[in-house]
């Protein structure tokens, strides 16, 4: 990839490991507070965030970016860093690419499965979530740009602290919980309560309003039909529900949300960029969401363990550009084609 400087500066894990995992999925803070809210008081609060200037963002040299024009793409990371407020380390156990259509205001989300077998740095093939741990947001963005032919140069990362409180401040969100999910929500709720100090009550299956602990627990569920693929679907559903609820919230409620959430956000977006996007609040709408790779195989790859392997990467990238950017005729770069060939050689898929 060529370097370009930013001008603006199905195997279960053990119970012990599962209990240590933080609540690291929400990116709604950007969509709600940093990108979409055009209220004057936002400007005075942005200083509470952790801000980073990126200087080594790379794009594929022969990137066909015609189809990317007219869109703003942002990488959203939920970081499992084992220490609150630390955004320089930890696996990005949630990775979501967001495309914003500058003309229509439509927002689309695509989760990149954290165990996806990709080149995280100069021929080093690992799980996608390892890129953030190895080199923070810059390396994670470069991993996305290189493997998926993207031109992302901004990110937002969050840890879990504000999530429960934000959902509670919104008055909860309505979710239709299945018979399979209900006992798992209650099980995860015990751990979430211990971590956050927020109390909740057990739930049963059915359509209901989930409080912060319940909704966070719902988004953490991995061990049902669909495994991690289904979990990312739940994450995007919770984000969408929060987005819808926040658009009708009062200024007083949004002010409380900002105070609760911004200290747990890290971003490369400048105040000017965020406020500029915020002035378009009424224009934004949630579009479709999906997961990547579309065509995949799960299996062990050498001594790296279980992976999600794109089959094949080039075809998946074409489909991704069709989904995010409405580009039906995208031609992948030489870099992506070479990576696709290497993945096939390494895995047999």
C-alpha positions in Angstrom: 0.0 0.0 0.0 1.1 3.6 -0.5 1.4 5.8 2.5 -0.5 9.0 2.7 -0.5 11.5 5.6 -3.8 12.7 7.0 -4.2 16.4 6.3 -6.4 16.8 9.4 -3.9 15.8 11.6 -17.5 -22.9 16.3 -16.0 -23.6 19.3 -17.0 -22.3 22.7 -14.4 -20.4 24.8 -14.0 -21.3 28.4 -16.3 -19.9 31.0 -13.4 -18.2 32.7 -12.3 -16.5 29.5 -15.9 -15.6 28.7 -16.4 -13.9 32.1 -13.4 -11.8 31.6 -14.5 -10.4 28.3 -15.6 -6.8 28.5 -18.7 -5.2 27.1 -17.0 -3.9 23.9 -19.6 -3.6 21.1 -21.2 -0.2 21.0 -20.4 2.4 18.4 -23.7 4.2 18.8 -21.9 6.9 20.7 -20.6 8.3 17.4 -23.8 8.0 15.5 -25.7 9.6 18.3 -23.4 12.1 19.9 -20.4 12.7 17.8 -21.8 12.6 14.3 -25.5 13.3 14.4 -26.4 15.7 17.2 -26.3 19.3 16.0 -26.9 21.1 19.3 -24.7 24.0 20.4 -23.8 22.4 23.7 -21.9 19.6 22.0 -19.0 21.8 21.2 -18.3 22.6 24.8 -18.2 18.9 25.7 -16.0 17.5 23.0 -12.9 18.1 25.0 -13.9 15.2 27.3 -13.0 12.7 24.6 -9.6 11.1 23.9 -8.6 12.5 20.5 -5.7 11.2 18.3 -4.2 12.6 15.2 -3.4 9.9 12.7 -0.3 10.4 10.5 0.4 7.1 8.8 -2.9 6.0 7.2 -2.3 4.0 4.0 -4.5 3.2 0.9 -3.9 0.6 -1.7 -1.8 2.2 -4.5 -4.1 1.1 -7.3 -7.4 1.6 -5.4 -10.4 2.1 -7.6 -11.9 4.9 -5.6 -14.5 6.2 -8.1 -17.2 4.3 -6.3 -16.1 5.7 -2.9 -16.7 9.3 -3.9 -19.7 10.9 -2.3 -19.3 8.7 0.9 -17.7 9.2 4.3 -16.4 5.9 5.7 -15.5 5.6 9.4 -14.1 2.6 11.3 -15.7 1.9 14.6 -13.9 -0.2 17.2 -15.0 -1.8 20.5 -11.8 -2.4 22.4 -11.2 -5.2 24.9 -8.3 -3.4 26.7 -8.8 -4.7 30.3 -8.5 -1.1 31.5 -11.0 1.7 31.1 -10.1 4.7 29.0 -7.1 3.0 27.4 -7.5 3.1 23.7 -4.0 2.3 22.6 -4.1 -1.4 23.2 -6.4 -4.4 23.3 -8.1 -6.5 20.7 -10.8 -4.8 18.7 -13.4 -7.4 19.4 -16.0 -5.3 17.6 -15.1 -3.9 14.1 -17.7 -2.1 12.1 -17.3 -0.2 8.9 -19.8 2.6 8.5 -20.5 4.3 5.2 -22.4 7.6 5.2 -23.9 8.7 1.9 -23.2 12.4 1.7 -26.1 13.1 -0.7 -28.9 11.0 0.9 -27.7 10.8 4.5 -28.2 7.0 4.5 -25.9 5.2 7.0 -25.0 1.6 6.4 -23.0 -0.7 8.8 -21.0 -3.8 8.1 -19.4 -5.8 10.9 -16.1 -7.4 10.1 -16.1 -10.7 12.0 -13.3 -10.4 14.6 -11.9 -13.9 13.7 -11.6 -13.1 10.0 -8.3 -14.4 8.5 -6.7 -11.3 7.0 -3.3 -9.6 6.5 -2.9 -7.4 9.7 0.5 -6.1 8.8 2.9 -6.6 5.8 2.1 -10.3 5.1 1.3 -11.3 8.7 -2.0 -13.2 8.5 -3.9 -13.3 11.8 -7.4 -12.7 13.1 -8.6 -9.2 12.2 -9.1 -8.1 15.8 -5.3 -8.6 16.5 -4.4 -5.5 14.3 -5.6 -3.1 17.0 -3.7 -4.8 19.7 -0.5 -4.8 17.6 -0.7 -1.1 16.5 -3.7 0.7 17.8 -6.3 2.4 15.6 -3.8 3.2 12.8 -2.8 -0.4 12.2 -6.5 -1.5 12.5 -7.6 1.1 9.9 -4.7 0.2 7.6 -5.7 -3.5 7.9 -9.2 -2.6 6.8 -8.0 -0.4 3.9 -5.6 -3.0 2.6 -7.7 -6.1 2.8 -11.0 -4.5 1.8 -9.9 -1.7 -0.7 -11.2 1.1 1.5 -10.2 4.7 2.0 -11.0 5.1 5.7 -9.0 7.7 7.5 -11.0 8.3 10.7 -12.1 6.1 13.5 -14.0 6.0 16.8 -13.2 3.6 19.6 -15.2 3.0 22.8 -14.9 0.9 25.9 -17.9 -0.4 27.8 -18.4 2.1 30.7 -21.1 4.4 29.3 -23.2 1.8 27.5 -25.5 0.7 30.3 -26.1 4.3 31.5 -26.8 5.6 28.0 -29.5 3.0 27.4 -31.0 3.6 30.8 -31.0 7.4 30.0 -32.9 6.7 26.8 -35.5 4.8 28.8 -34.4 1.4 27.4 -34.8 -0.1 24.0 -37.5 -2.5 22.6 -36.2 -5.9 21.6 -38.0 -9.2 20.8 -36.1 -11.7 22.8 -36.3 -15.4 21.8 -36.7 -18.4 24.1 -33.1 -19.3 23.3 -31.8 -15.8 24.2 -33.7 -15.1 27.4 -31.7 -17.3 29.8 -28.5 -16.1 28.3 -29.5 -12.5 28.8 -30.1 -13.3 32.5 -26.8 -15.1 32.8 -24.7 -12.4 31.3 -26.7 -9.9 33.3 -25.1 -11.1 36.5 -21.7 -10.3 35.2 -22.7 -6.9 33.8 -24.2 -6.0 37.1 -21.0 -6.8 38.9 -18.9 -4.8 36.5 -21.2 -1.7 36.3 -22.9 -1.7 39.7 -26.3 -1.4 37.9 -29.1 -3.7 39.1 -31.6 -5.3 36.8 -34.3 -8.0 36.9 -34.6 -11.4 35.1 -36.5 -11.4 31.8 -38.6 -13.9 29.9 -38.9 -14.3 26.1 -41.0 -11.9 24.1 -41.2 -8.3 22.9 -40.1 -6.0 25.8 -38.2 -2.9 26.7 -34.7 -3.9 27.9 -32.8 -1.7 30.4 -29.1 -1.0 30.0 -27.9 -4.2 31.7 -30.4 -6.3 29.8 -29.6 -4.8 26.4 -25.9 -5.0 27.0 -26.2 -8.6 28.0 -28.3 -9.3 24.9 -25.6 -7.9 22.7 -23.0 -10.1 24.2 -24.7 -13.4 23.5 -22.5 -15.6 21.4 -23.6 -19.2 22.1 -26.8 -19.6 20.2 -27.5 -20.7 16.6 -25.4 -18.5 14.4 -22.6 -18.1 17.0 -20.5 -14.9 16.6 -22.2 -14.1 13.3 -25.5 -13.8 15.2 -23.9 -11.8 17.9 -22.7 -9.1 15.5 -26.3 -9.0 14.2 -27.6 -8.4 17.7 -25.0 -5.6 18.1 -26.2 -3.8 15.0 -29.8 -4.2 16.1 -29.1 -2.6 19.5 -27.2 0.3 17.8 -30.2 0.8 15.4 -32.7 0.8 18.3 -30.6 3.3 20.2 -30.2 5.5 17.2 -34.0 5.5 16.7 -34.7 6.3 20.3 -32.1 9.1 20.6 -33.5 11.0 17.6 -36.6 11.7 19.6 -34.9 12.3 22.9 -35.0 15.7 24.7 -32.1 18.1 24.8 -31.8 17.5 28.5 -31.5 13.7 28.0 -29.0 14.1 25.3 -27.0 16.4 27.5 -26.9 13.8 30.2 -25.9 11.2 27.6 -23.0 13.3 26.4 -21.7 13.8 30.0 -21.9 10.0 30.6 -20.5 8.8 27.3 -17.8 11.1 26.0 -15.1 10.2 28.5 -15.3 6.7 27.1 -14.8 7.6 23.5 -11.6 8.0 21.4 -11.6 9.4 17.9 -9.5 11.0 15.2 -12.4 13.2 14.0 -11.8 16.9 14.7 -14.4 19.1 16.5 -14.9 20.9 13.2 -15.6 17.7 11.3 -18.0 16.4 14.0 -19.9 19.6 14.3 -20.1 19.9 10.5 -21.6 16.4 10.3 -23.9 17.2 13.2 -25.6 20.0 11.4 -27.1 17.4 9.0 -29.0 15.6 11.8 -32.3 15.7 10.1 -30.8 14.2 7.0 -29.5 11.0 8.5 -31.3 7.7 8.4 -30.3 4.1 9.2 -30.1 1.8 6.1 -29.2 -1.9 5.9 -26.5 -3.6 7.8 -24.6 -6.9 7.3 -21.5 -8.8 8.2 -18.2 -9.6 6.4 -17.1 -11.9 4.8 -20.3 -12.8 3.0 -19.0 -16.2 1.7 -16.9 -17.9 4.3 -15.6 -21.1 5.9 -14.9 -21.6 9.6 -12.0 -23.9 10.5 -8.6 -24.3 12.0 -5.7 -22.6 10.2 -2.4 -24.2 11.3 -1.3 -23.1 14.8 -3.4 -20.0 14.6 -6.6 -21.8 15.7 -10.1 -21.3 14.5 -10.6 -18.7 11.8 -13.3 -17.2 9.6 -11.8 -17.6 6.1 -13.2 -15.4 3.2 -14.1 -17.5 0.2 -12.7 -15.9 -1.8 -11.5 -12.5 -0.6 -11.7 -10.7 -3.9 -15.3 -11.8 -4.5 -16.2 -10.8 -1.0 -14.6 -7.3 -1.4 -16.6 -6.8 -4.6 -19.8 -7.6 -2.8 -18.8 -5.3 0.1 -18.4 -2.4 -2.3 -21.8 -3.1 -3.8 -23.4 -3.1 -0.4 -21.7 -0.1 1.2 -21.3 2.1 -1.9 -23.8 0.9 -4.4 -21.0 0.0 -6.8 -22.1 -2.9 -9.0 -19.0 -2.8 -11.2 -16.2 -2.6 -8.7 -12.8 -4.0 -9.7 -10.6 -5.0 -6.9 -7.0 -3.7 -6.6 -4.0 -5.8 -7.4 -3.2 -5.9 -3.7 -6.6 -7.4 -2.8 -6.3 -10.0 -5.6 -2.8 -11.0 -4.3 -4.1 -11.3 -0.8 -7.0 -13.3 -2.0 -4.7 -15.7 -3.8 -2.5 -16.0 -0.7 -5.4 -16.8 1.6 -6.5 -19.5 -0.8 -2.9 -20.9 -0.8 -2.6 -20.8 3.0 -6.0 -22.3 3.8 -7.3 -24.2 0.8 -10.5 -22.1 0.7 
